[in-house]
Each structure stands twice: as structure tokens, then as C-alpha cells.
């Protein structure tokens, strides 16, 4: 099975078949018809999809219609037309009900991934090992990976504190994170991603060593402040996050004064290779 992205980020390639996709409300949605055609072939994918929807409902997946969105995509004739689209999670559920030998390898892969996730819930160290292996396969240097893994542990400790102290939604996490990042780098997360020319990529996966270290410092300091002040509720947590970020921000400015160079860099990992990747981790 192969699944790669086209350069214009509007197509995915699956087993040589092009799958249309569109970014909608911050998430990728894929053409269900294209996926069906790629998986089972034939000249009537729409009829197949219509029958499959009924099969899904009979199997108990009654919310399938609610999970499908009508979004405009470029049709073969070049015009924009509405078509059934779904996010990856919904597509995986649909694929499970496709009775075709061509789908069996993908079903086996989904089952294996599901088993791995269950194992990781029981033993979180397996998750860390899998993540480290993934970074290695992408070509990240070992010393960078060590810092990134440590940063993940620091971040987990911080979010655990937030959950215990009255902040548990993704929006609240984003607000608090932005307070730390603003204090550390003078930039919110989205602003920082613009500097590095990133869109949906994880910002931290494109940081240099020193950027990662300062991010860890801001988050570890914030965790310590939460604990020392025994803060609860969003407003006290926001103040702590601002103060924690300020500690890292003062360190950043001191580094810049000593080196004569800005810590923040527009370089990102996806643009670099070989020697330049090693350079990214040392700046």
C-alpha cells in the first residue's frame, strides 16, 4: 500500500489512484467515491457507494450519513462540484465494510495499528519507542531526537497539571500554550509556524536544538509555578503560563545577546537534507 501527497496538497495517491482531498475546518476531507474506486475498481463507484451506505447502516453504523460531508472538489471535467467526503477516521470505518480481496491488506494493517495502540495504552513506553523510531526513519539526528523526546515528556507533565487544575479542553490548552510561546519567543504558535512556512505540521518537529530547549524551559517552569502557587482555573493558569514563558524569554534574549544571533529561525526540517539537517540541530 502506498499513500503519498501531491505537490499541490489537493490530491493523495493510493495504489497509483488519485484521491481528491480538501482542507476543511482545519482537517483533511477525502473524496469517498475516489477511495471506493481505488479499492474495488469497476465503472460504477457511485452505485457501489450507495449500496455500501445501506450495508453500513444495517451493520449498526447509523451515524454514517452524519459523518459524510458534501464539499466542492474539482471534477474530471475541471469544474467544481459537490461530492461526498469524509475524514480519515470515517474512511477507515467505511473500508472495514468493503468486501473485496484488494482491501484485505489494508484491513490487516488497521488491525495491527489498533493492536499497537492498545499495547501502548497498557505500556506508554512502547509509544515513546515507536515515536523515536519514526523520527529516526525520517532522518532526524539522534541528539535532536533525545531533546524532542524529553520535550514530549515535559509537555505531558504540563498538560497533566492543566487537567488537574481546571483546564482540559483543546482550546484551553491552546490558549495556555500561546501564553508560554508568546513569553518565550514573542510569537504565538500560528505566528511561529508562519515564520517557518508550516501549515498543518507540528511546529516542534521543525525546531532547532535551542528552540526545543527554550520551549522545554518555558513549559517546565510553568509546571513548577503551577505547583508552587497551587493555581486553579483558567485566569490563574494563564498568569502562570505568562510568567513561565517570561523566564524562558529572558534566557532567549540573553543567548541572543551573547551570540549576536537570533534564536528564532525560519528554517524547517522538511526543507533541509543531509548536511543542512545537521546544521539545523546545531544552530
C-alpha positions in Angstrom: 0.0 0.0 0.0 1.3 3.5 -0.8 -0.2 6.8 0.1 1.6 10.0 -0.8 0.8 13.6 -1.1 0.7 15.5 -4.4 2.8 18.7 -4.6 -0.3 21.0 -4.6 -1.7 19.3 -1.5 -5.0 18.7 -3.1 -4.5 15.1 -4.2 -3.5 11.9 -2.4 -2.1 8.9 -4.3 -3.3 5.4 -3.2 -2.0 2.4 -5.1 -1.5 4.7 -8.2 -5.0 6.1 -7.9 -5.5 9.8 -7.3 -7.7 10.6 -4.3 -9.1 14.1 -4.2 -8.9 15.9 -0.8 -9.7 19.3 0.6 -8.7 21.1 3.8 -12.0 21.9 5.6 -12.2 23.5 9.1 -8.6 22.6 9.7 -8.9 18.9 8.7 -8.4 16.9 5.5 -11.5 15.5 3.9 -11.2 12.9 1.2 -13.5 12.0 -1.7 -15.3 8.8 -0.8 -16.0 8.0 -4.4 -12.3 8.2 -5.3 -11.4 5.9 -2.4 -14.1 3.4 -3.4 -12.9 3.4 -7.0 -9.3 2.9 -5.9 -10.2 0.0 -3.6 -12.7 -2.0 -5.7 -12.3 -0.8 -9.2 -15.3 -1.1 -11.6 -17.1 1.6 -13.6 -19.9 2.3 -11.1 -18.3 3.6 -7.9 -21.3 5.8 -7.1 -23.7 2.8 -7.2 -21.3 0.8 -5.1 -21.1 3.6 -2.5 -24.9 3.9 -2.4 -25.2 0.2 -1.6 -22.4 0.3 0.9 -24.0 3.1 2.9 -27.1 0.9 3.3 -24.8 -2.0 4.4 -23.1 0.2 6.9 -26.4 1.2 8.4 -27.6 -2.4 8.6 -24.3 -3.2 10.5 -25.2 -0.6 13.1 -23.2 2.4 11.8 -26.3 4.5 11.7 -24.4 7.8 12.0 -22.6 7.3 8.7 -24.7 9.9 7.0 -23.8 12.5 9.7 -20.1 11.7 9.2 -20.2 12.4 5.4 -19.9 16.0 4.2 -20.8 17.5 0.8 -17.8 19.5 -0.3 -16.8 21.1 -3.6 -13.9 19.3 -5.5 -12.6 19.5 -9.0 -14.4 17.1 -11.2 -12.7 15.3 -14.2 -14.1 18.0 -16.5 -12.3 20.6 -14.5 -15.4 22.1 -12.9 -16.0 22.4 -9.1 -18.8 20.1 -8.0 -20.1 18.9 -4.6 -19.2 15.3 -3.7 -19.4 13.0 -0.7 -16.3 13.5 1.5 -15.1 12.0 4.8 -12.3 12.5 7.3 -9.7 9.7 7.7 -11.4 8.1 10.8 -14.7 7.7 8.9 -12.9 6.4 5.8 -11.3 3.7 7.9 -14.7 2.6 9.2 -16.1 2.5 5.7 -13.1 0.5 4.4 -13.7 -2.2 7.1 -17.1 -2.9 5.4 -15.8 -3.2 1.9 -15.9 -6.9 0.9 -13.0 -7.0 -1.5 -9.8 -9.1 -1.5 -7.9 -5.9 -2.6 -8.9 -4.3 0.7 -7.6 -7.2 2.9 -4.0 -5.9 3.3 -5.3 -2.5 4.4 -7.7 -4.2 6.9 -4.8 -6.2 8.3 -2.8 -3.0 8.6 -5.6 -1.3 10.5 -6.0 -4.3 12.8 -2.2 -4.2 13.5 -2.3 -0.5 14.2 -5.2 -0.9 16.6 -3.4 -3.7 18.5 -0.3 -1.5 18.8 -2.3 1.4 20.2 -3.9 -0.9 22.8 -0.5 -2.2 23.8 0.7 1.4 24.1 -2.2 2.3 26.5 -1.0 -0.5 28.8 2.7 0.4 28.4 3.3 4.0 27.4 7.0 3.3 26.9 6.0 1.5 23.7 4.5 4.7 22.4 7.7 6.6 23.1 9.8 3.9 21.4 7.5 3.9 18.3 7.8 7.7 18.1 11.6 7.6 18.4 11.8 5.0 15.6 9.6 7.2 13.5 11.9 10.2 13.9 14.9 8.1 13.1 13.2 6.9 9.9 12.5 10.5 8.9 16.2 11.2 9.2 16.4 13.3 12.4 19.8 13.2 14.2 19.9 11.2 17.5 20.8 14.2 19.7 17.8 16.1 18.3 15.5 13.1 18.9 16.7 12.9 22.5 15.7 16.5 23.1 12.4 16.1 21.3 11.5 13.0 23.4 12.4 14.9 26.6 10.3 17.8 25.4 7.3 15.4 24.9 7.7 14.2 28.5 7.8 17.8 29.8 4.8 18.7 27.8 2.9 15.7 29.1 3.6 16.7 32.7 2.4 20.2 32.0 -0.9 19.0 30.4 -1.5 16.7 33.3 -1.2 19.7 35.6 -3.6 21.6 33.5 -6.2 18.8 33.6 -5.9 18.6 37.4 -6.2 22.4 37.7 -9.3 23.0 35.7 -8.2 23.3 32.0 -9.0 20.2 30.0 -10.2 21.2 26.5 -8.0 21.6 23.4 -9.0 25.3 23.2 -7.9 25.9 26.8 -4.6 24.1 26.1 -4.0 26.2 23.0 -4.6 29.4 24.9 -2.2 28.5 27.7 0.4 27.2 25.2 0.2 30.5 23.3 0.9 32.4 26.6 4.1 30.4 27.1 5.2 30.7 23.5 4.5 34.4 23.4 6.6 34.9 26.5 9.4 32.7 25.3 9.7 33.7 21.6 7.4 36.7 21.3 5.2 34.7 18.9 2.1 32.7 19.2 2.1 29.2 17.7 0.4 30.1 14.4 2.7 33.1 14.0 5.8 30.9 14.7 4.6 28.4 12.1 4.3 31.2 9.5 7.9 32.1 10.2 8.9 28.5 9.4 6.5 28.3 6.5 4.5 25.5 8.1 0.8 24.7 7.7 -0.5 21.6 9.5 2.9 20.3 10.5 3.9 20.1 14.2 5.9 23.2 15.0 8.2 21.4 17.4 9.2 18.8 14.8 10.8 21.7 12.9 12.6 23.4 15.8 16.3 23.6 16.3 18.0 22.3 19.4 18.0 25.7 21.1 14.3 26.3 20.2 13.4 23.0 21.7 15.4 23.6 24.8 13.8 27.0 25.4 10.3 25.5 24.8 11.0 22.9 27.4 12.3 25.6 29.8 9.1 27.6 29.4 6.9 24.6 29.9 8.9 23.1 32.8 9.0 26.5 34.6 5.2 26.9 34.1 4.6 23.4 35.6 6.7 24.4 38.7 4.9 27.7 39.1 1.5 25.9 39.0 2.7 23.6 41.7 4.2 26.2 43.9 1.2 28.6 43.6 -1.3 25.8 43.6 -3.2 27.6 40.9 -6.7 26.5 39.7 -8.9 27.9 37.0 -8.0 29.5 33.6 -7.1 33.0 34.7 -4.5 31.9 37.4 -3.2 29.3 34.9 -2.8 31.9 32.2 -0.9 34.2 34.5 1.4 31.3 35.5 1.9 30.4 31.8 2.8 34.0 31.0 5.3 34.1 33.9 6.8 30.7 32.9 7.2 31.9 29.3 8.8 35.1 30.5 11.6 33.1 32.3 12.4 31.3 29.0 12.1 34.6 27.1 14.7 36.3 29.3 17.0 33.3 28.7 16.4 33.6 24.9 17.3 37.3 24.9 20.5 36.6 26.9 21.5 33.9 24.4 21.0 36.3 21.6 23.0 39.0 23.3 25.9 36.6 23.9 25.9 35.1 20.4 24.8 38.1 18.4 22.3 35.9 16.5 18.6 35.4 16.7 17.4 32.2 18.2 14.2 32.1 16.1 15.0 30.7 12.6 12.8 30.4 9.6 14.4 27.1 8.6 12.3 23.9 9.0 13.2 20.2 8.7 11.2 19.5 5.6 13.3 22.0 3.6 16.6 20.5 4.7 18.6 17.4 3.9 22.0 15.8 4.7 24.5 18.4 6.0 21.9 21.1 6.3 19.8 18.9 8.6 22.7 18.5 10.9 23.1 22.3 10.8 19.5 22.8 11.9 20.2 20.9 15.1 23.3 22.8 16.0 22.2 26.5 15.4 
